[in-house]
Amino acid sequence: MSTVLSEQEQQRRLNLQALVDLGINPYPADEFKVNVSAADILENYERDKLNYKSIRFAGRMMSRRVMGSASFMELQDATGRVQAYVKRDDICPDEDKTLYNTVFKKLLDIGDILGVEGYVFTTQTGEISIHVEKLTVLTKSLRPLPIVKEADGKTYDAFTDPEQRYRMRYVDLIVNPQNRERFVKRTKLFNAMRSFFNDAGYMEVETPVLQSIPGGAAARPFMTHHNALDIPLYLRIANELYLKRLIVGGFDGVYEFSKNFRNEGMDRTHNPEFTVMEIYVAYKDYNWMMSFTERLLEHCALAVNGTTTAAFGEHQIDFKAPYKRVTMADAIKEFTGFDILGKSEREIREAAKSMGVAVDDTMGKGKLIDEIFGEKCEGNYIQPTFITDYPIEMSPLTKKHRDNSELTERFELMVCGKEIANAYSELNDPIDQRERFEEQLRLSEKGDDEAMFIDQDFLRALEYGMPPTSGLGIGMDRLIMFLTNNASIQEVLFFPQMRPEKKEVVVELNEEEKLILGLLQEERNILTDVKEAAGLSGKKWDVATKGLRQKDLINIIVEGDDKFIIKN
């Protein structure tokens, strides 16, 4: 598909060349030393005016008002926007006024990145501004920004289409600077969690992304191939089994912020590439981990928002500890009236069908219970709630419950009907673990493509002895969704996964080609009419139409005795 450069894009390229012709490098390599930010100026100037007598500021020009020999513009940096006042005789103290009359007024465009030197003052209307004494072009922008305009109470050119915003996040961050705040908060969340773990004495580690066995979770993996070793490999679906190996190796507490990959569906809460934090602490159990998790999330909410409460849609969530604790069996019984304890796979399948839950013959007991809980229960838990004591069939890596061998010592933390954390008293009995893996293998043979693989090396590690351990995993993307009031995971990822964009080929047209396309836009299409209106010589007409056909922009068709020229 061919795309013609717009008039603005063509003009910007002409402006670029004009700058070069004037001896101005539109992309200089020199460092431009900045000593102040927009936020610093706006927040602190009135209290400390003497410190703003000699400032160096850099930012993107977002607006400009030319008023003869003096002008105003808005410059935007990472912290906000500030007004700048540009006077011709200040930036051009000598007789040559080219920098103002030609460069600033005619060759600069909205979106260009400029460096300014000068001092801060307050205008007669009370607006804090930079008085520019020196102006430097730092980057020429060749594409126009979708600058928002308002007229008669209506907004035009707002960059609000989600697909465009996700695909061109760089434009979103420029023209919707308020959206940067959620990514600042995302970094605050990671830093807060990291400091909480470090203060507790636990160590941050890294484990392989490419794995020979996709272990640690029940999910469909992405596959690849290692050419040098000539073996298939998987992108990790979880880092759990590697972190447990480190506990076997003698570390008391390890954690990792892990990029995981699952070759599954995409929706408002799932992206195939996502971030999970997992932590494992020796000599702890899931009861200790529940208390640890409450304190962790209270700490993180305060660090991100300055309060333990967070709005999410119509709900006001409070992350202040302690959180309610409900067993899975009690949850299902409360919302369905069915008691899963002591029931066979057949009985649970029939119960699920009677509840209207979609099930099939490939589902084992654990998957059936999971479907019932997901369909009938989880949406009811709005405030942070621990769902505890999962049936053993649902938790192949979890230690059996100390009081009931049908259950495991596991919890999930639910918020607004979604799971954001999963934790166990980790299974460290290698014989029991092998039996659980073999059961997963049987499920795989039945057709469950999310069943776990058997990791023989992990079993070997357990046979050397892993101390009693508790582990926790937190979905970082989902947690920041709740802390920033965003219902879509794509809003909290800089670059969410998207379908490939149709490739566009940028073409430049000569004046004759532009003329013909312009006539076609006027809905003229009879060949002789277009040719007559163009007023071109026969040779120029032939060259222009041939060029447009080669660029796949027009076509000439014959219908009866008439010829038509159409725009593709």
C-alpha positions in Angstrom: 0.0 0.0 0.0 1.4 3.4 -1.0 1.0 6.5 1.2 1.6 10.0 -0.2 3.4 12.4 2.1 0.9 15.0 3.4 1.4 18.6 2.6 2.6 19.2 6.2 5.2 16.4 5.9 6.4 17.7 2.6 6.7 21.2 4.0 8.6 20.0 7.1 11.1 18.3 4.8 11.5 21.6 2.9 12.0 23.4 6.2 14.6 20.8 7.2 16.6 21.5 4.0 16.2 25.2 4.5 17.8 24.9 8.0 20.7 22.9 6.5 21.1 25.5 3.8 21.4 28.2 6.5 24.2 26.2 8.1 22.0 25.0 11.0 22.4 21.3 11.9 18.9 20.1 12.7 20.2 17.1 14.6 23.3 18.3 16.4 25.5 15.8 18.4 26.7 18.2 21.1 25.5 17.8 24.6 23.0 20.4 25.7 23.4 20.8 29.4 20.0 21.3 31.1 19.9 22.8 34.6 16.2 23.1 35.2 12.9 21.4 34.5 9.4 22.7 33.8 8.1 21.4 37.1 11.0 23.0 39.0 10.4 26.4 37.4 6.6 26.3 38.0 6.8 25.0 41.6 9.8 26.9 42.9 10.4 30.1 41.0 8.1 32.3 43.1 9.9 31.2 46.3 13.5 31.4 45.1 13.7 33.9 42.1 17.4 34.5 42.4 18.2 30.9 41.3 16.5 31.3 37.9 18.5 34.1 36.5 20.6 31.9 34.2 18.7 28.7 33.1 19.2 26.2 30.4 16.0 24.3 29.4 15.2 21.8 26.6 11.8 20.7 25.5 9.4 20.0 22.6 7.5 23.0 21.2 3.8 22.3 21.6 2.4 25.7 20.6 3.5 29.0 19.3 1.9 32.5 19.0 3.9 34.9 16.7 3.2 38.6 17.4 5.5 40.6 15.2 8.9 41.0 16.8 8.0 39.0 19.9 6.4 35.6 20.3 5.3 33.1 22.9 5.7 29.3 22.7 5.0 26.4 25.1 7.9 23.9 25.7 7.2 20.5 27.1 9.8 18.3 28.9 9.3 15.1 30.9 7.9 17.0 33.9 5.4 19.3 32.2 5.0 22.5 30.1 6.3 26.0 30.6 5.8 29.1 28.5 8.7 30.8 26.8 8.9 34.4 25.6 11.0 34.9 22.4 12.0 38.5 21.4 13.6 39.1 18.0 16.3 41.5 19.3 17.2 39.3 22.2 18.0 36.1 20.2 19.4 38.2 17.3 21.4 41.0 19.0 23.3 41.9 15.8 21.9 43.1 12.5 21.3 39.6 11.2 17.7 38.7 12.3 17.6 35.4 10.4 17.3 33.3 13.5 14.0 35.0 14.5 12.5 36.2 11.2 13.3 33.0 9.2 14.2 30.1 11.5 11.8 30.7 14.5 8.9 32.2 12.5 9.0 30.1 9.4 11.2 27.0 9.6 10.4 25.7 13.1 7.3 23.4 13.5 5.2 22.2 16.4 6.9 19.1 17.7 10.5 20.4 17.2 12.8 20.0 20.1 14.6 23.2 21.2 17.1 24.3 23.7 16.7 27.7 25.3 18.9 29.8 27.6 17.8 32.8 29.5 16.0 33.7 32.7 12.6 33.2 34.4 10.1 36.0 34.9 6.4 36.5 35.4 4.4 38.1 32.6 1.9 40.9 33.1 -0.9 38.3 33.1 0.8 36.5 36.0 2.2 33.5 34.0 5.6 32.2 34.9 7.7 32.1 31.7 11.2 31.7 30.4 12.6 34.9 28.7 14.7 33.4 25.9 18.1 34.9 25.2 19.5 32.1 23.1 17.7 29.5 21.0 19.2 26.2 19.7 17.5 23.7 17.4 18.1 20.2 18.8 15.8 18.0 16.7 13.6 18.7 13.7 10.3 16.8 13.7 9.2 15.5 10.3 5.7 14.4 11.3 2.9 16.7 12.6 1.6 15.8 16.1 -2.1 15.3 16.6 -2.5 18.5 18.6 -5.8 18.7 20.3 -8.0 21.7 19.4 -11.2 23.0 20.9 -13.9 25.1 19.2 -17.5 25.7 20.1 -17.2 23.3 23.0 -16.0 20.4 20.7 -12.6 18.7 20.8 -10.8 17.9 17.5 -7.8 15.8 16.7 -7.7 14.2 20.2 -5.3 11.2 20.2 -7.7 8.9 22.0 -8.2 5.8 19.8 -6.8 2.9 21.9 -5.3 1.0 19.1 -3.4 4.1 17.8 -2.3 4.9 21.3 -1.0 1.4 22.0 0.7 1.1 18.6 2.3 4.6 18.8 2.9 4.9 22.5 5.5 7.5 21.8 2.9 9.9 20.4 0.5 9.1 23.2 3.1 10.1 25.8 3.8 13.4 23.9 0.2 14.6 23.4 -1.4 12.9 26.4 1.3 13.6 29.1 -1.2 12.7 31.8 -0.8 9.1 30.7 2.8 9.1 31.7 1.8 9.2 35.4 0.6 5.5 35.3 4.0 4.4 34.1 5.7 6.5 36.7 3.5 4.8 39.3 4.4 1.4 37.8 8.1 2.1 38.4 7.3 3.3 42.0 5.5 0.0 42.5 8.5 -2.1 41.5 10.9 0.1 43.5 8.6 -0.2 46.6 8.4 -3.9 46.4 12.1 -4.3 45.7 13.0 -2.1 48.8 10.5 -4.1 51.0 12.3 -7.4 50.0 15.8 -6.0 50.3 15.0 -4.6 53.8 13.8 -8.0 54.8 17.2 -9.4 53.7 16.1 -11.3 50.5 18.2 -11.3 47.3 17.1 -10.4 43.8 18.2 -13.0 41.3 17.8 -13.8 37.6 16.8 -17.1 36.1 16.6 -18.4 32.5 14.0 -17.1 30.0 14.8 -19.9 27.6 14.0 -23.2 29.2 14.2 -26.8 28.1 11.0 -27.6 30.1 8.2 -25.0 30.5 7.7 -25.7 34.2 6.2 -23.9 37.2 2.7 -23.3 35.9 -0.1 -24.8 33.9 -0.1 -22.9 30.6 0.6 -23.2 26.9 4.2 -22.1 26.1 5.9 -20.4 23.1 8.4 -22.7 21.4 11.7 -21.8 19.7 14.8 -23.7 18.6 18.4 -23.3 19.7 20.5 -23.7 16.6 23.9 -24.3 18.2 22.6 -27.0 20.6 20.1 -28.2 18.1 17.3 -28.6 20.7 13.8 -27.2 21.1 13.4 -24.6 23.9 10.5 -22.8 25.4 10.0 -19.2 26.6 9.4 -19.5 30.3 5.8 -19.6 31.5 7.1 -19.2 35.1 10.4 -19.0 37.0 9.2 -21.0 40.1 11.3 -24.2 39.7 14.5 -22.3 39.2 14.0 -20.1 42.2 13.3 -23.3 44.3 16.6 -24.7 43.0 18.3 -21.7 44.6 16.6 -22.4 47.9 17.9 -26.0 47.7 21.3 -24.4 47.0 21.3 -22.6 50.4 19.7 -19.2 49.9 17.2 -18.3 52.6 15.2 -15.9 50.4 15.3 -15.1 46.7 13.0 -13.1 44.4 12.8 -12.1 40.8 10.7 -9.8 38.6 10.1 -12.2 35.8 9.0 -11.6 32.2 6.8 -14.6 31.4 5.3 -15.7 28.1 2.1 -17.7 27.6 0.8 -18.6 24.1 -2.8 -18.1 25.0 -5.7 -15.7 24.5 -5.5 -12.0 24.8 -8.1 -9.8 26.4 -8.4 -6.8 28.8 -6.6 -8.6 31.6 -4.2 -10.9 29.6 -1.2 -10.2 27.4 1.0 -13.0 26.1 4.1 -11.3 27.6 3.6 -10.2 31.2 5.5 -9.5 34.4 5.3 -11.5 37.6 7.2 -11.1 40.8 8.0 -14.4 42.6 9.6 -14.7 46.0 10.6 -17.9 48.0 11.6 -17.8 51.6 12.9 -20.8 53.5 11.5 -22.0 56.8 8.2 -20.2 56.2 4.6 -21.5 55.4 1.6 -20.0 53.7 0.2 -18.6 56.9 3.3 -16.5 57.3 3.2 -15.6 53.6 -0.4 -14.3 54.0 0.7 -11.8 56.7 3.8 -10.9 54.7 1.7 -10.3 51.6 -0.7 -8.0 53.5 2.1 -5.9 54.8 3.8 -5.8 51.4 0.7 -4.6 49.5 -0.1 -2.0 52.1 3.4 -0.7 51.8 3.2 -0.6 48.0 -0.2 1.2 47.9 1.2 3.9 50.1 4.4 4.2 48.0 2.4 4.5 44.7 -0.6 6.6 45.7 0.2 8.0 49.2 -2.8 6.1 50.6 -3.9 2.5 51.1 -7.1 3.1 49.2 -7.4 3.1 45.4 -10.4 3.7 43.1 -11.1 1.0 40.5 -14.1 1.6 38.4 -17.1 2.0 40.7 -15.2 0.4 43.6 -13.0 1.8 46.3 -10.4 -0.8 47.3 -8.5 -0.6 50.6 -5.2 -2.4 50.7 -4.7 -1.8 54.4 -4.0 -5.1 56.3 -5.4 -7.5 57.4 -7.5 -9.1 54.6 -10.4 -11.5 54.9 -9.6 -15.2 54.5 -12.0 -17.8 53.0 -11.4 -21.4 52.0 -12.2 -22.4 48.4 -14.6 -25.1 49.6 -16.5 -22.5 51.7 -16.5 -20.0 48.8 -18.0 -22.5 46.4 -20.5 -23.7 49.0 -21.6 -20.1 49.7 -22.3 -19.1 46.1 -23.5 -22.5 44.6 -24.6 -24.6 47.6 -22.4 -27.4 46.4 -19.7 -28.9 48.7 -16.7 -30.1 46.7 -15.0 -31.9 49.6 -15.1 -35.7 49.3 -16.7 -35.6 45.8 -15.5 -37.7 42.8 -14.6 -36.2 39.5 -17.8 -37.5 38.0 -19.9 -35.8 40.7 -18.1 -32.5 40.3 -18.5 -32.7 36.5 -22.3 -33.3 36.9 -22.6 -30.5 39.4 -20.7 -28.1 37.1 -23.1 -29.0 34.2 -26.1 -28.4 36.5 -24.8 -24.9 37.3 -24.4 -24.1 33.6 -20.6 -24.1 33.8 -19.0 -25.1 30.4 -16.9 -28.3 30.9 -15.6 -31.1 28.7 -14.1 -34.6 29.1 -10.5 -33.5 29.0 -10.9 -31.7 32.3 -9.7 -33.4 35.4 -11.0 -32.8 38.9 -8.8 -29.7 39.5 -9.8 -28.0 36.3 -13.5 -28.6 37.0 -13.2 -27.0 40.4 -11.3 -24.2 38.9 -14.0 -23.6 36.3 -16.8 -23.6 39.0 -14.9 -21.2 41.2 -14.0 -18.9 38.3 -17.6 -18.8 36.9 -19.6 -18.6 40.2 -17.4 -17.2 42.9 -14.4 -15.1 42.1 -16.3 -12.1 40.8 -17.9 -11.6 44.3 -14.6 -10.7 46.0 -14.0 -7.0 45.5 -12.0 -6.1 48.6 -8.6 -7.9 49.0 -9.5 -11.5 50.1 -7.4 -14.6 50.5 -9.0 -17.7 49.0 -7.2 -20.6 50.8 -6.9 -24.4 51.0 -7.2 -25.4 47.4 -8.0 -29.0 46.4 -4.9 -31.1 45.8 -5.8 -31.6 42.1 -5.5 -27.9 41.4 -2.1 -27.5 43.0 0.6 -29.9 41.7 3.5 -27.9 43.3 1.9 -27.3 46.7 2.3 -29.1 50.1 -0.6 -31.2 51.3 -2.7 -29.4 54.0 -1.5 -30.4 57.4 -5.1 -31.2 58.6 -6.8 -32.5 55.4 -4.9 -34.5 52.8 -7.5 -33.6 50.1 -6.4 -30.0 50.3 -3.2 -28.1 49.9 -1.7 -25.2 51.7 -2.3 -22.6 49.0 -3.9 -19.2 48.8 -4.8 -16.8 46.0 -5.4 -13.1 46.7 -8.6 -11.8 44.9 -9.2 -8.1 44.2 -12.2 -6.9 42.3 -12.9 -10.5 41.1 -9.4 -11.0 39.8 -6.5 -13.0 41.1 -3.4 -10.9 41.7 -1.3 -13.2 43.9 -0.8 -16.9 44.3 1.2 -18.6 47.1 2.0 -22.0 48.6 3.6 -23.9 51.4 5.9 -25.4 48.8 6.0 -29.1 48.2 9.4 -30.4 49.2 8.7 -34.1 49.3 10.4 -35.4 46.1 8.4 -38.7 46.0 5.0 -36.8 46.4 6.2 -34.3 43.8 7.0 -37.0 41.3 3.5 -38.5 41.8 1.9 -35.1 41.2 3.9 -34.6 38.0 2.9 -38.1 36.8 -0.7 -37.2 37.3 -0.2 -34.0 35.2 1.3 -36.3 32.5 -1.9 -38.4 32.6 -4.0 -35.2 32.1 -1.8 -34.2 29.2 -2.4 -37.6 27.6 -6.1 -37.0 28.0 -5.8 -33.8 25.9 -5.2 -31.1 28.5 -2.6 -28.9 26.7 -2.0 -26.8 29.8 -0.9 -29.7 32.0 2.6 -29.5 33.5 5.7 -31.3 32.1 7.8 -33.5 34.3 11.0 -31.7 35.2 13.5 -34.5 36.1 16.2 -32.1 37.1 13.9 -30.3 39.5 13.0 -33.6 41.1 16.7 -34.4 41.4 17.2 -31.0 43.2 14.4 -31.9 45.6 16.0 -35.2 46.4 19.1 -33.3 47.7 16.6 -31.6 50.1 14.7 -28.3 50.0 13.9 -26.8 53.5 10.3 -26.0 54.3 9.6 -23.0 52.1 6.8 -20.6 51.2 6.5 -19.0 47.8 4.5 -16.1 46.4 3.8 -14.8 42.9 2.2 -11.5 42.1 1.0 -10.4 38.7 2.6 -6.9 38.5 0.6 -5.8 35.5 -2.7 -6.6 37.1 -1.7 -5.0 40.4 -0.8 -1.7 38.8 -4.1 -1.8 37.0 -5.8 -1.7 40.3 -3.6 0.9 41.8 -4.1 3.3 38.8 -7.8 2.6 38.0 -7.2 1.0 34.6 -9.5 -1.8 33.5 -7.3 -2.8 30.5 -3.8 -4.4 30.8 -2.8 -2.6 27.6 -3.1 0.7 29.4 -0.3 -0.2 31.9 2.1 -1.7 29.3 4.3 0.6 27.3 4.1 -1.6 24.3 1.3 -4.2 24.5 1.2 -7.0 21.9 -0.6 -5.9 18.7 -1.5 -7.4 15.3 1.1 -6.4 12.7 0.4 -3.0 11.2 -0.2 -3.0 7.4 3.1 -1.8 6.0 2.9 1.6 4.4 5.3 2.7 1.6 5.9 6.5 1.7 6.1 7.9 -1.8 6.8 11.4 -3.0 5.0 12.9 -6.0 6.0 15.5 -8.5 3.7 18.5 -9.3 2.0 16.9 -12.3 1.1 13.7 -10.2 -0.3 15.9 -7.4 -2.4 17.8 -9.9 -4.0 14.6 -11.3 -4.7 13.2 -7.8 -6.2 16.5 -6.8 -8.6 16.5 -9.8 -9.7 12.9 -8.9 -10.5 14.0 -5.4 -13.0 16.4 -7.0 -14.8 13.3 -8.2 -13.8 13.8 -11.8 -13.0 10.4 -13.4 -13.8 10.5 -17.1 -10.4 10.3 -18.6 -10.8 13.0 -21.2 -12.3 15.4 -18.6 -9.4 14.9 -16.2 -6.8 15.3 -19.0 -8.5 18.5 -20.2 -8.7 20.0 -16.7 -5.1 19.1 -16.0 -3.9 21.2 -19.0 -0.8 19.1 -19.3 1.1 18.5 -22.5 0.8 15.0 -24.0 4.2 14.0 -22.8 3.8 15.3 -19.3 0.4 13.6 -19.0 1.8 10.3 -20.1 4.7 10.5 -17.7 2.5 11.5 -14.8 -0.1 8.9 -15.3 2.5 6.2 -15.8 4.2 7.2 -12.5 0.9 7.1 -10.6 0.1 3.6 -12.0 3.6 2.4 -11.0 3.0 3.7 -7.5 -0.4 1.9 -7.4 -2.2 5.1 -6.9 -4.5 5.2 -10.0 -5.9 2.8 -12.5 -7.4 3.3 -16.0 -10.4 1.2 -16.9 -12.5 0.8 -20.1 -16.2 0.5 -20.0 -17.8 0.3 -23.4 -16.6 3.3 -25.5 -15.5 5.3 -22.4 -12.3 5.3 -20.4 -12.2 6.2 -16.7 -9.4 7.1 -14.4 -9.9 6.0 -10.8 -8.0 6.5 -7.6 -6.9 3.2 -5.9 
